[in-house]
Amino acid sequence: MIVAALIIALPVAALLLATAAIYAAARRRGEAGTAPLPAAAAALAFLRESLAMLALITARLLPARAEPIDRTPHRVALLIPEMHCSASSFWYLLRHLHAHGWAGAAGPPRTIGAAQTFAALDARIAALPPACELVLIGHGIGGLLAHRYVQARPAARIRHVVTLGTPHQGSAALPYRLLSDRGAIPPALPATEAASTDVIAIYSDFDAWLVPVDDAYCPGGFNIAVRGVGHCAMLLSRRVADLIVENLAAPVGVMSAAPTVPIPRDGCT
């Protein structure tokens, strides 16, 4: 069983690492207009992303289950993983959220498509106390499904949606061409029909899964761009975790009216 899993995982890891290397070498940044990362910073970002990719693939091999929320929570974050990935990949973010007073749990144990994700979220939300503060956090396609969910459920009591490295306007990157089934994702609703839930979109100029990077921009959302953080490394980044906690504290409606926080030409956000 383990040998078979490694036979599958190692070629996938090699493919994703090759994609990240090509992206970093090409300095493809869409239309963001950012200066390329310095060589040392790019090398460090690539190393972190490589290790994070291996961690994500390892988490994919772990048993996927929906952990119960043991106590009556006041603030709950439901987590939606990247397409075909496991909710186990959120382990670092879960620990960070718990340290700041949030109870976190998986929506779906694995993300396969909209029907499975929506059904898991419906069941999770129905089991929570009506008075608790509720947010959705999705990685990659998981973020797209979280956004579609609040559009399809305008009466749902969801305060914020946070997306991490999500291709809100599509992506031509190789990983998504191979791994995602875009036909399984419902189309976005017109702006006049969209839910009023705030969407906080966090993305990076070093994300090999976003080509071009500007297509990670979420129209109508509060967009935050960071530098030098890869797609998988977002789940293990203290900087990203701090941004999530900070922005979850914002009152409802404030984020939608706020401007985009751009990627700076020099330094990091």
N, C-alpha and C positions, 0 to 999 in steps of 0.2 A: 504493500500500500504506500509506504513512505517512498520507496524507489520509484514507483509509478508517478507519484506526485512531483518528485524532483525532476523526472524526465520531462514533465509538462512545464514545470515552473522555470527551470533554467533557460530554455529557449525564449520564453516570454520575457524573462528578466534581461537577457541579452538584447532582445529586440527593443525593449523600452530604453535601455541604457544607450543603445546606438542612436535612437531617436533624439534623446536628450543631448548627446554629443554633437549631432549634426545641427541641432537647433542652436546650441551655444556657440559653435564655430561660425555659423552663418550670421549670428547677431540679429536674427529676424525679430523685429519688435513691432510689426504692424505699422500703424501710423502714430504711435505714441510719441515719437520724436525724442526718445531718450538716448543719451550717450551710452555706448557699450560699457559693460562692466569692466573694470580693470582686470588684468589677467589673473592676479592673485585672488580677487573676489570671485571671479568666474570659476576658478579651479575649486575654491572652497564650496561654492554653491553646488557645483557639479558633484563633489564628493558627498555632500549632505543629501542631495537628491538620489544618488546611487544607493546609499545606505537606506534611505527612506523607502525606495522602491522595493528593495529586498525585504524590508520589514512589512510592507503592505502585502507582498506576495505570501510571506510567511503567515500573516494574519488570515489571509484567504484560505489557508490550509487548516486553520483551527476550526473546531465545531462552532457553527453559527447558531446562536440561540437568543431569544428576547429576554433579557434579564428583568426580573420584577423590580418595581420601585417599592422598597420595603416600608418606608414611612410615609405619612401623609405629607406630601410636598407642598410648598408654597410657590416654588419656581421650578419649572420642568423644561428641559431641552430635549427634544426628540431628534435623534441623529439618523441621517439617511446616507449610506455610503455610496461611493462611486459604483458605476455599473459593473456588475459581476464581482464586486468586492464584498468583504465581510464587515459587519459592524464592529468587529474586533479591532479594526484599523483606527478607531477613535479613542484608543485607550489613554493616550496622553491628554487629549482634549477633555475627556471625561474627568480625569484627575484634576485638571486645572479648573474646570467648572465646579466640581465639588468643593474645591478650596475657596470658591467665591460664592458659595451658598446656593448653587444650582444642583438639582437632582437631574442626572442625565441618564438616558436609556435609548436603546435602539428603537427606531420605528420598525422597519423591516430588518431582520437579521442579515439578509443579503438583498441587494438591489438588482432586480431582473427586469422589471417593467412597471408601467404605470398602474395596472390593475392590482398587482401584488403589493406595491408600495402604498397605494391609496387604501386598500383593505386593511393593511397593518396599521396605518395611521388612524383610520377610523376606529379600530378596536382599542388602540392605545389611548386615544383621546376620550373615548366613551368611558374608560375605566378610571379616569383621573377626576379628582374633586372639581366641581364647577368653578370654585373661586381661585384655583391656582393660576399663576402666570405661565403662559405656554409660548415657547418659541420652537421653530424648526431650524436645524442646521444641516445643510447638505453639501457633500463634496462632489465636485464635477457634475456628472449627470444627476447625481442625487440632489444637488442644488436646483437643477432644472425641474425635477419632479416635485420638490418642495414648493417651488414657485407656482407650478401648475396646480398643485393641490389647493393652495389658498385661493387661486382663481376659480377652481371648480367648487370650492366649499366656502362661499363668501360669508356664511353664517358661523363658520368655525371661529372659536375664541382664541385665535393665534395672534400674539402681540407683534412678533418680528419673524422674518425669514432671513437667515444668514446663508449665503452661498460662498463656497471656497473653490476658486479655480473653475468656475462654471461657464460653459460656452453658451451664454444667453443668446447669442446671434449666430451660433454654429461654429464649427472648427474644421479646418482641412487637415489637421494633424493626423499622422499615421495611427497612433493608438486608438483614437475615436473611430477611424475608418474600419479598424479591425474588431474592436470590442463592443461598440454600441449599436443598438438597433433603434435608429431615430424614428422609425415607423411606429415604435411602441410608445412614443412620447406624445401626448396630446398637444395640438398646436396652441400657441398663446391666444388668449382672448383679446379682443379689441380693448383699447385703453378705457373706454367708457364702461366696459363690463368687468374690468379687472377688480380684484378685491382691494380693499383699502389698507391691507396689512403692509407695514414697511418692509422693504427688501434691502438688505445690506449686502452688497456684492464685493467680496475681497478677492483680488487676483494679482498676479505677479508678471513682471516682464521676463522672467526666467522660466516660464511655464511651457514645457515642450508640448503640452496637450492643447495649447491655445494658439492657433495659427490662423489669422493674425491675432495678436494679443488684444487688439481693440474690440474684437468680437466678444470678449468677456464682459463688455460694458452692458449693464442692465438698464434699459430705458425706463425712466421713472423711479429708479432705485437710488440709493446712496452708495456710490462706487468708491472703493478705496483700493488704490494700487500700491503694492509694495515692491521692493527691488530684491533680486537675488534669492528668491525662494522658489523652489521647484514645485511641481504639481503634487507629488507625494509628500514632499517635505513640509507642505502647509499643515499637515496633520501633526507634525512634530515640532512646529515652530513656536517658541515662546512669544515671539513678537506678534504672530498671528493670533495666538490664544489670548494675549492681552488686549488686542484690538477687538476681539469678539466680546470679551467681558465688558470692556469699556463701552462699546456701542449698544450692548443689550440693556444698559442702564438708561438709555435715552428714552424720553417720553414718546408715546405713540404719536405719529404725525410729524414729529420734528425731522426725522431722517429723510422723509420724502421731499421735504422742502429745502433740504441742504444741498449745496453744490458738490460735484465730484471732487474727491481728493486725488490729485494727479500724481503720477510717478515723477519724482524730482529728477532733474538732469544729473545732479551730483548728490552723492550720499544716499541714504536709505530712509524710507518711511518706517 
